[in-house]
Amino acid sequence: MTTPDISFEFFPPRNLEASFRLWDTVQALAPLAPRFVSVTYGAGGTTRDLTREAVETIHNHSGLKVAAHLTCVDATREETIGIAQDFAKAGVSDIVALRGDPPKGSAGFTPHPEGFANSVELISALADTGDFNIRVGAYPEIHPEAADQQANIDWLKAKIDAGASEALTQFFFEPDTFLRFRDACLMAGIDAPITPGILPIENWKGVRNFALRCGTSIPAWLDDAFEKAIRDGREDLLATALCTEICSALIDEGVDKLHFYTLNTPELTRDICHAIGVTPEVKLQNVA
């Protein structure tokens, strides 16, 4: 089995304890030599400053390439591009450009009167600066706001055409979900890399609720498997086995990059990476 390139997603900490947990996660996963790590934005842009601080800390102290998430939510065009330029000044030239989730409790996304109307406008503006390598999100299943899967794919193509170099997908529970999406994107003329998003399942109830909100299909067999595993106290063992199986199936079908949603806890992600052949790099030092 070919060893894939990997990348990791973190979210910014909201308190001191969470800061220590994030840094512990970074240190635990850094030896696996990810090609980059990313740091998310909260819904409604609520973690904008926290994201910037986390990005700069990881960039300055870990030796890892960091990609900062950037959204269109609740900011003018000038403010949004200003945030991106601040990242560039700090030495961070990788951006994950997203429309962003609306604030909790709102009816839906409403563009700022002086802001970007959507992610394509944001990507185009970032590309025009010439300062950034831009990644975008992709949905292997129908986005909750999309009319159908073809609309999903057409929108992704518009983002790639606007200047994005790679897409990172939402998570999914069966490898065929991604493989069908990848093939459909190729048929639509999308030639940029599409990297599957992998979610190690730390807590089935929480992941299940999130999947329902974002339109991710939940196979009946998966519900049954976790019900039995939770009853027997083997939830982590099942999560590791299932996620490893998904990754292995994707690699067998030619997938050479995987993006892990770590949820700032390293253990399952690290175990799965080890299982698919991604092991810590050993750096030799001169010994007197």
Protein Blocks (a to p, Z undefined) as FASTA:
>chain_A
ZZddddddddddfbfklmmmmmmmmmmmmmnopabdcddddehhlmmmmmmmmmmmmmmm
nopacdddddfehpafklmmmmmmmmmmnopabdcddfbiadehiabdcddfklcfbfkl
mmmmmmmnopaccdddddfbdcfkbfblmlmmmmmmmmmmnopabdcddddfbfklmmmm
mmmmmmnopabdcdddddddfblklmmmmmmmnopacdfklmmmmmmmmmnopmmmmmmm
mmmmmmmmmmmnopabdcddekopaklmmmmmmmnopacdddddddZZ
